[in-house]
Amino acid sequence: MEKSEKKKELIRSIKFLLFSISAGLIQMSSFALFKELLHWPNWLSYLLALVLSVLWNFTLNRKFTFKSANNVPIAMLKVACYYAVFTPLSTLLERTLADSLGWNGYLVTAINMVLNFVTEFLYQRFFVFRDSIDTNDLARKERGEE
C-alpha cells in the first residue's frame, strides 16, 4: 500500500472513530433514558439504545467515511446480518454480567461498545463497503469528476 493510500485509510479510520463516538453518545444517553427514567431492564435498554446508534452510525459512515454509492438496502442487509450475530451475543453478555452477576450496567454497555467498534469497522471496511469505497457523489467531487 502506497503512502497516500495509507493516509487515506488512516483518515477513514479516524472518521469511523469519530462517528462511532457520536453513535456511542446516542447509545449511552438513550440507554440512560430507558434505564433511569423508564426503569426498563438493562438488556432491553441496551438493545433499543443499540438500534438507535446503529442507524445513526450506518448512515454517517456510509456517506462520509466509506463514501459508498452502493445499494442502501443491500448494504443495510449486510449490516443487519452482522447485528443478527452481534446483538444476541452482546445482549446476552449485558443480561448475564449486569442483570445476573450485578456488574455495573454502564460498564458492561461500554465493554459491548468497544467490541462493537472494532468488529464493525472491520466488517464494514472489508465486507459491506469493500467494493464500493469512494464511489459516491462526495468522493467523485473530491476527485474533481463533478
JOUR-V538077 format. One record per residue. N is the residue number from 0. OMEGA is omega in whole degrees, 0 to 359 (999 if undefined). Layout:
[[N/OMEGA] [N/OMEGA]]
This chain:
[[0/181] [1/187] [2/181] [3/177] [4/177] [5/179] [6/179] [7/179] [8/176] [9/178] [10/178] [11/179] [12/179] [13/177] [14/180] [15/178] [16/182] [17/177] [18/177] [19/176] [20/179] [21/176] [22/177] [23/177] [24/176] [25/181] [26/182] [27/181] [28/178] [29/175] [30/180] [31/178] [32/182] [33/184] [34/188] [35/182] [36/182] [37/178] [38/176] [39/178] [40/180] [41/185] [42/181] [43/177] [44/179] [45/184] [46/181] [47/177] [48/178] [49/180] [50/179] [51/182] [52/179] [53/180] [54/178] [55/185] [56/180] [57/183] [58/181] [59/182] [60/178] [61/185] [62/191] [63/181] [64/183] [65/178] [66/187] [67/175] [68/182] [69/181] [70/183] [71/180] [72/179] [73/179] [74/180] [75/176] [76/177] [77/178] [78/177] [79/177] [80/176] [81/183] [82/174] [83/176] [84/185] [85/186] [86/179] [87/180] [88/181] [89/176] [90/176] [91/177] [92/179] [93/182] [94/182] [95/185] [96/185] [97/186] [98/183] [99/185] [100/175] [101/176] [102/176] [103/183] [104/179] [105/177] [106/180] [107/177] [108/178] [109/177] [110/178] [111/180] [112/178] [113/176] [114/180] [115/182] [116/184] [117/184] [118/181] [119/177] [120/181] [121/181] [122/181] [123/183] [124/187] [125/178] [126/186] [127/186] [128/185] [129/186] [130/183] [131/180] [132/178] [133/179] [134/183] [135/182] [136/180] [137/179] [138/179] [139/179] [140/178] [141/178] [142/180] [143/181] [144/179] [145/999]]
